[in-house]
Amino acid sequence: MEDTQSTFPTLEITRRTLIETGTTALLLSSLPRGALAAGADQAEPSPMSIELRVNGHLHHLTLDPRTTLLDALREHLAFTGSKKGCDHGQCGACTVLVEGRRINSCLTLAVMHDGQSITTIEGLAFGNNLHPMQAAFVEHDGFQCGYCTSGQICSAVGMLAESREGMPSYVTADLTHPLTELSDDEIRERMSGNVCRCAAYPNIVAAIKQAMGEQT
């Protein structure tokens, strides 16, 4: 007689499965009901009013609070010199100066800089006269396609300000004495967050060294 006994698949519970299931259950049980409800029915955040002082001029904006500083500059204020490259903070094409410090504008929200002073590539020149860093990049041909150039120049300006304030880098040999000048290795290390896909790095270093001499 044929054996008609049903066979059921064996449920294998591993240590990893147990940990993952327990962790998920713990997280869900610890969330307040309001958070779970919000996740199920996500409402759009309310627009926020902010003020950005860009290149010396005050701008009043009403933005979605999720708007990045880069998108606020490019899409809302038409400062398109700052480029969107990787949009992940890896290439440096979007570098601007906020209160004199260089930052990747794609990694920060515009609302976080309400009331702060921002300088883009458009604001570096003095009227019809180029900033020394801009002039040096032109003289030394520190660009090819030009897509990274605005970020490179803003980053270089911020980098020289950092070095004048005595900020060391990973390759600074002596932390007890301020740097009197930046070596090629120092410049390359301090500018390593800015990628040039055309590989114009020797020209960029030469341009920065010239501008450094003119600003001291």
C-alpha positions in Angstrom: 0.0 0.0 0.0 1.3 3.4 -1.0 2.4 5.6 1.9 0.2 8.7 1.7 1.7 10.4 4.7 2.2 14.1 3.9 5.7 15.5 4.1 6.2 19.0 5.3 9.2 21.2 4.5 11.7 21.5 7.4 11.9 25.0 8.7 15.6 25.7 9.5 16.1 28.5 12.1 19.6 29.8 12.1 21.2 32.0 14.7 21.3 34.8 12.2 17.6 34.5 11.4 16.8 34.5 15.1 18.8 37.7 15.8 17.4 39.5 12.7 13.8 38.6 13.7 14.3 39.6 17.3 15.9 42.9 16.4 13.2 43.8 14.0 10.5 43.0 16.5 12.3 45.1 19.2 12.6 48.1 16.9 8.9 48.0 15.9 7.7 47.6 19.4 9.8 50.5 20.6 8.5 53.0 18.0 5.6 55.2 19.2 2.3 54.7 17.4 2.6 58.2 16.0 5.8 57.3 14.2 4.3 54.2 12.7 1.3 56.1 11.6 3.5 58.8 10.0 5.4 56.2 8.2 2.2 54.8 6.7 0.9 58.2 5.7 3.8 60.5 5.2 2.9 64.1 4.9 4.9 66.5 2.9 7.0 68.9 5.1 5.9 72.5 5.3 8.0 75.0 3.3 10.3 77.1 5.4 11.4 80.8 4.9 15.1 81.4 5.2 17.6 84.1 4.3 20.9 83.4 2.6 23.5 86.1 2.0 25.1 85.0 -1.2 28.1 86.9 -2.5 27.2 89.9 -0.4 23.5 90.1 -1.4 20.6 89.0 0.9 18.1 86.6 -0.6 14.8 85.6 0.9 13.7 82.1 0.0 10.8 79.8 0.8 12.0 76.2 0.4 11.2 72.6 1.1 13.3 71.9 4.1 14.8 69.0 2.3 16.4 71.2 -0.4 20.2 71.0 -0.4 22.3 74.2 -0.4 23.5 73.3 -3.8 20.0 73.0 -5.3 19.0 76.3 -3.6 21.9 78.1 -5.2 21.5 76.6 -8.6 17.8 76.1 -9.0 16.4 78.9 -6.9 19.0 81.6 -7.2 20.6 80.8 -10.6 24.2 80.6 -9.2 25.1 77.8 -11.6 28.8 78.1 -11.2 28.7 75.5 -8.5 28.3 72.2 -10.2 26.5 69.0 -9.3 28.9 66.2 -10.0 28.5 63.1 -7.9 25.8 64.6 -5.6 27.4 62.4 -2.8 30.2 64.6 -1.5 32.9 62.7 -3.3 34.0 64.9 -6.1 34.1 68.4 -4.7 32.6 70.1 -7.8 29.9 71.8 -5.6 32.4 73.3 -3.1 31.4 76.8 -1.8 32.5 78.9 1.1 30.2 79.3 4.1 31.4 81.9 6.6 34.8 81.5 4.9 34.9 77.7 5.3 34.8 75.4 2.4 32.0 72.8 2.3 30.4 70.4 -0.1 27.1 72.1 -0.8 25.4 68.9 -2.0 25.7 67.4 1.5 24.1 70.1 3.5 20.6 71.5 3.7 19.9 75.1 2.8 17.8 75.7 6.0 20.9 74.8 8.0 22.6 78.0 6.8 19.8 80.5 7.5 21.4 83.9 7.9 24.9 82.8 7.0 27.2 84.3 4.4 27.9 82.1 1.4 30.5 82.7 -1.4 30.3 80.9 -4.7 32.7 81.1 -7.6 30.6 84.0 -9.0 31.5 86.1 -5.9 35.3 85.7 -5.8 36.2 88.3 -8.4 36.6 91.9 -7.5 34.4 93.7 -10.0 36.1 93.1 -13.4 39.3 91.9 -11.7 39.7 88.2 -11.2 40.5 86.8 -7.8 44.3 85.9 -7.6 43.3 82.2 -7.5 41.1 82.5 -10.6 43.9 84.4 -12.5 46.4 81.8 -11.5 44.2 78.9 -12.8 43.9 80.7 -16.1 47.6 81.4 -16.3 48.7 77.8 -15.5 45.9 76.2 -17.4 44.6 74.5 -14.3 41.5 73.1 -16.1 40.6 71.2 -19.2 36.8 70.4 -19.4 36.2 73.0 -16.6 33.5 71.1 -14.8 35.4 70.8 -11.6 37.1 74.2 -11.8 34.7 76.3 -9.7 34.9 73.7 -6.9 38.7 73.5 -7.2 39.1 77.3 -7.0 36.7 77.7 -4.1 38.3 74.9 -2.3 41.8 76.3 -2.9 40.7 79.7 -1.5 39.3 78.0 1.6 42.3 75.8 2.0 44.8 78.7 2.0 42.7 80.4 4.7 42.9 77.2 6.7 46.6 76.9 6.4 47.1 80.6 7.4 45.2 79.8 10.6 47.7 77.0 11.3 45.4 74.0 10.6 47.6 71.0 9.9 46.9 68.2 7.4 47.5 64.4 7.4 51.0 64.9 5.9 52.1 67.8 8.1 55.4 66.7 9.6 55.8 69.0 12.6 52.7 70.0 14.5 54.6 72.3 16.9 55.5 74.9 14.3 53.2 76.8 11.9 53.8 76.2 8.2 55.6 79.0 6.5 54.7 77.6 3.1 52.9 74.7 1.6 54.8 72.0 -0.2 53.4 70.2 -3.2 52.5 67.2 -1.0 50.7 69.5 1.5 48.7 71.1 -1.3 47.8 67.7 -2.9 46.7 66.3 0.5 44.6 69.4 1.4 43.0 69.4 -2.0 42.4 65.7 -2.2 38.6 66.1 -1.8 38.4 67.8 -5.2 38.6 65.4 -8.1 39.7 66.5 -11.6 38.7 63.8 -14.1 40.9 65.4 -16.7 43.9 65.0 -14.3 45.2 68.6 -14.5 46.6 68.2 -11.0 50.2 69.5 -11.7 48.7 72.7 -13.2 46.3 73.0 -10.3 49.2 72.7 -7.8 51.2 75.3 -9.7 48.3 77.7 -9.8 47.7 77.4 -6.0 51.4 78.0 -5.3 51.3 81.2 -7.4 48.2 82.4 -5.7 49.6 81.6 -2.3 52.6 83.8 -3.0 50.4 86.7 -4.1 48.2 86.5 -1.0 51.0 86.4 1.6 
